[in-house]
């Protein structure tokens, strides 16, 4: 049985910013995962978001497939649609999901960009209040993400507002993703996972979960064999982890850690909020993270270019869906 790891906990209402920066810095150097509490989103509202998520996943398969994700990564992702760990998984992930991005109308010039456009929404008749709940959560979670990013900037010896710039979190590609694990028992020995081992692509991820344990992290991806540890859910708080872009920015000083989901037969719901900078943002080594002894490890890359490749590598080709089922 995997052990449960202890993570640092950062309170956004902590008046001593230096304390928060020290806790976060230690977490980012150690494993890139930490808890965030006192973030200002009420428990009642969190409960409502989970209830609305469940209402969607409870719909008949045919209804959900009417909202199948499009090329802008908006909408429903069926079970097995995503394959995160090609080396070790026999099938895709035993989870279904729903992507909701920044709402951009079809006639807006921004809609030409790969990750911008209108969202796909279930009809108001089918799920009353669903869209309003998700749009409100999207907005509130972005506020939390910006606060966390300020602490990260200070931990990297940058100005607190470094990530607030227009080309970064001023105009972000922020994606809310509802997730439902149906309960198929994971069997790593046979390549069956709720979600295969992966690291997230962007800047940071805010994860809210129900009380069913399932998330595991591996602090050293090069260890043989890898050692996996559970992350305990935190009621009302977020599990926050760093993404690959932040690892690139920090020249590997901060860690983007492998994680996966192991399901023991219980259904599990979680809500991930992925925060990435704007499409044009150039992700390149930060001046505070390089020296003669530690030159930049990665070439500069734009956010849109990097994300497009990562999504393409992990999702099924949309043309493989035929009448609602994979061909």
C-alpha positions in Angstrom: 0.0 0.0 0.0 1.4 3.4 -1.0 2.0 5.8 1.9 0.4 9.2 2.1 2.7 12.2 1.6 2.8 15.3 3.8 2.4 18.5 1.8 3.0 22.1 2.9 -0.2 24.1 3.4 -0.4 27.8 2.4 -3.1 30.0 3.7 -4.1 32.9 1.4 -5.2 34.8 4.5 -1.8 34.6 6.1 -0.7 38.2 6.9 3.0 37.2 6.9 3.8 36.9 3.2 7.4 35.8 3.9 6.1 32.7 5.7 3.9 31.8 2.7 6.8 32.3 0.3 9.1 30.1 2.4 6.5 27.3 2.6 5.8 27.5 -1.1 9.4 27.6 -2.1 10.2 24.5 0.0 7.2 22.7 -1.6 8.3 23.7 -5.1 11.8 22.6 -4.6 10.7 19.3 -3.0 7.8 18.0 -5.1 5.9 20.9 -6.8 2.7 20.0 -4.8 1.1 21.9 -1.9 -2.3 22.7 -0.4 -3.9 26.2 -0.6 -6.6 27.0 2.0 -8.5 30.2 3.0 -8.8 31.1 -0.7 -12.1 32.9 -0.5 -14.3 30.5 -2.5 -17.1 29.5 -0.1 -17.7 25.8 0.8 -21.4 26.2 -0.3 -20.4 27.3 -3.7 -17.8 24.5 -4.1 -20.5 22.0 -3.1 -22.8 23.5 -5.8 -20.1 23.2 -8.5 -19.6 19.5 -7.6 -23.3 18.9 -7.6 -23.7 20.5 -11.0 -20.7 18.4 -12.3 -22.4 15.2 -11.1 -25.6 16.3 -12.8 -23.8 16.5 -16.1 -22.0 13.1 -15.8 -25.3 11.5 -14.8 -26.8 12.3 -18.2 -27.2 9.5 -20.7 -24.2 8.8 -22.9 -25.9 10.0 -26.1 -26.7 13.4 -24.4 -23.1 13.8 -23.4 -21.8 12.9 -26.8 -23.8 15.7 -28.3 -21.3 17.9 -26.6 -18.2 16.0 -27.7 -15.1 18.1 -27.4 -14.2 20.2 -30.5 -10.8 21.1 -31.9 -10.6 24.0 -29.5 -10.7 21.6 -26.5 -14.1 22.6 -25.3 -16.8 20.1 -24.2 -17.0 16.4 -23.3 -14.2 13.9 -23.3 -15.4 10.3 -23.0 -13.9 7.5 -21.0 -10.6 6.3 -22.7 -10.4 9.5 -24.8 -7.2 10.5 -23.1 -4.0 8.5 -23.0 -1.5 10.2 -20.6 1.1 7.4 -20.2 1.7 5.7 -23.5 4.4 3.4 -22.2 2.4 1.9 -19.4 -1.3 2.1 -20.3 -3.1 -0.5 -22.3 -6.1 1.7 -22.9 -6.8 5.4 -22.2 -7.8 6.8 -18.8 -10.8 5.4 -17.1 -12.3 8.8 -16.6 -14.6 11.2 -18.4 -14.2 14.9 -18.4 -15.6 18.3 -19.6 -13.5 21.2 -20.7 -14.6 24.8 -20.2 -12.3 27.6 -21.3 -12.3 31.4 -21.5 -15.5 32.3 -23.3 -14.7 34.0 -26.6 -17.5 34.6 -29.2 -17.1 33.2 -32.7 -16.9 36.6 -34.3 -14.2 37.9 -31.9 -10.7 38.0 -33.6 -9.3 36.1 -30.6 -11.5 33.1 -31.6 -8.9 32.4 -34.4 -6.4 31.3 -31.7 -6.1 27.6 -31.0 -7.4 27.6 -27.4 -9.9 30.4 -27.7 -13.5 30.3 -28.9 -17.1 29.7 -27.6 -17.6 27.0 -25.0 -20.0 24.1 -25.5 -22.8 24.4 -23.0 -25.6 21.9 -22.1 -29.0 23.5 -22.8 -30.6 25.4 -20.0 -33.6 23.1 -20.2 -31.4 20.1 -19.6 -29.3 21.5 -16.8 -30.7 24.7 -15.5 -28.1 27.1 -13.9 -25.2 24.9 -15.1 -23.5 27.4 -17.3 -23.8 30.2 -14.7 -22.3 28.1 -12.0 -19.3 27.0 -14.2 -18.7 30.6 -15.4 -18.7 31.9 -11.9 -16.3 29.2 -10.7 -14.0 29.9 -13.7 -13.8 33.5 -12.6 -13.3 32.8 -8.9 -10.7 30.2 -9.5 -8.7 32.6 -11.7 -8.6 35.1 -8.9 -7.2 32.4 -6.6 -4.6 31.3 -9.3 -3.4 34.9 -9.6 -2.9 35.2 -5.9 -0.9 31.9 -5.8 1.2 33.1 -8.8 2.2 36.2 -6.9 3.6 34.0 -4.1 5.4 31.9 -6.7 6.9 35.0 -8.3 8.3 36.1 -4.9 9.7 32.6 -4.3 11.6 32.9 -7.6 13.0 36.3 -6.5 10.9 38.1 -9.1 8.5 41.1 -8.6 5.2 40.0 -7.0 3.3 41.1 -10.2 5.6 39.2 -12.6 2.9 36.8 -13.8 0.1 39.5 -13.8 1.4 41.0 -17.1 -1.0 41.2 -20.0 0.9 38.5 -21.9 0.8 36.2 -18.9 -2.2 35.9 -16.6 -3.7 39.2 -17.8 -5.1 37.3 -20.8 -4.6 33.6 -19.8 -5.6 30.3 -21.4 -7.4 29.2 -18.2 -9.2 25.9 -18.5 -11.7 24.4 -16.1 -12.0 20.6 -16.4 -14.7 18.6 -14.6 -13.6 15.0 -14.1 -15.5 11.8 -13.2 -13.8 8.5 -12.5 -16.5 5.8 -12.9 -14.9 3.4 -10.4 -13.2 0.8 -12.6 -10.5 -0.7 -10.4 -7.0 0.5 -11.4 -4.4 -2.2 -11.9 -1.0 -0.7 -12.5 0.5 -4.1 -13.2 -2.0 -4.5 -16.1 -1.8 -0.9 -17.3 -5.2 0.1 -16.1 -5.4 3.6 -14.5 -8.0 6.2 -13.6 -5.4 8.6 -15.1 -2.0 7.6 -16.3 1.2 9.1 -15.0 1.8 12.6 -16.4 2.9 16.1 -15.4 0.6 19.0 -16.2 1.4 21.3 -19.1 1.0 24.8 -18.0 1.9 27.2 -15.2 -0.2 25.9 -12.2 -3.2 23.6 -11.6 -5.7 24.1 -8.8 -7.4 20.8 -8.0 -10.5 20.4 -5.9 -11.5 16.8 -5.1 -14.2 15.0 -3.3 -13.2 12.9 -0.3 -12.3 9.8 -2.2 -8.5 9.2 -2.2 -7.0 8.5 -5.6 -4.3 11.0 -6.5 -0.7 9.8 -6.3 2.6 11.6 -6.9 6.1 10.4 -7.7 8.7 12.8 -6.4 11.5 11.2 -8.4 10.6 10.2 -11.9 14.0 8.7 -12.5 13.9 6.3 -9.6 13.7 2.6 -10.5 11.2 1.4 -9.4 9.2 4.6 -9.0 7.8 5.3 -5.5 4.2 6.5 -5.5 2.6 8.4 -2.6 -1.0 9.3 -2.1 -2.1 12.9 -1.6 -4.9 13.2 0.9 -7.9 15.3 -0.1 -8.3 18.6 1.8 -11.9 19.7 2.5 -12.6 23.1 1.1 -9.0 23.6 -0.1 -7.1 23.1 -3.3 -4.3 20.7 -4.1 -2.0 22.9 -6.2 0.7 21.6 -8.5 3.2 23.2 -10.8 3.1 22.6 -14.5 5.9 21.9 -17.1 5.9 25.6 -18.3 6.9 26.7 -14.8 9.6 24.1 -14.7 10.9 25.4 -18.0 10.7 29.0 -16.8 12.5 28.2 -13.6 15.2 26.1 -15.5 14.1 23.0 -13.4 14.7 24.8 -10.1 11.0 24.3 -9.4 9.5 20.8 -10.0 6.6 19.7 -12.3 6.0 16.3 -10.7 4.6 13.1 -12.2 1.1 12.2 -10.8 -1.6 9.7 -11.6 -5.0 8.6 -10.3 -5.5 5.1 -8.9 -9.2 4.1 -8.4 -10.2 1.4 -5.9 -13.7 0.8 -7.2 -15.4 3.9 -5.8 -16.6 6.7 -8.0 -14.6 9.8 -7.7 -15.2 13.4 -8.8 -12.6 16.2 -9.1 -12.4 19.6 -10.6 -9.1 20.7 -12.2 -8.4 24.3 -13.1 -5.4 24.6 -15.4 -3.8 28.0 -15.6 -1.6 28.9 -18.6 -0.4 32.3 -19.9 -1.6 33.9 -23.1 -1.0 32.3 -26.5 1.8 34.6 -27.5 3.7 34.4 -24.1 7.3 33.3 -24.7 8.3 30.8 -22.1 12.0 31.2 -21.6 14.5 30.8 -18.7 14.0 33.4 -16.0 17.0 35.7 -15.3 16.9 34.6 -11.6 17.2 30.9 -12.5 20.3 30.8 -14.7 24.0 31.3 -14.1 27.3 30.4 -15.8 27.2 27.1 -13.9 23.5 26.6 -14.8 22.8 27.7 -18.4 19.2 27.5 -19.8 18.1 23.9 -20.3 15.2 24.6 -22.8 14.9 26.7 -25.9 12.2 29.5 -25.7 8.7 28.4 -26.9 5.4 30.2 -27.1 2.7 29.0 -24.9 0.3 28.2 -27.8 2.9 26.1 -29.6 3.8 24.1 -26.5 0.2 23.4 -25.4 -1.0 22.4 -28.9 1.7 19.8 -29.1 1.0 18.4 -25.7 -2.8 18.1 -26.2 -2.3 16.5 -29.6 0.0 13.9 -28.1 -2.5 12.8 -25.4 -6.0 13.0 -26.9 -7.7 10.6 -29.4 -8.1 12.0 -32.9 -11.6 13.5 -33.2 -12.1 11.7 -36.5 -12.0 8.4 -34.6 -15.4 9.1 -33.2 -18.2 7.7 -35.3 -21.8 8.2 -34.3 -20.8 8.8 -30.8 -18.4 5.8 -30.4 -14.8 5.3 -31.3 -14.3 3.8 -34.7 
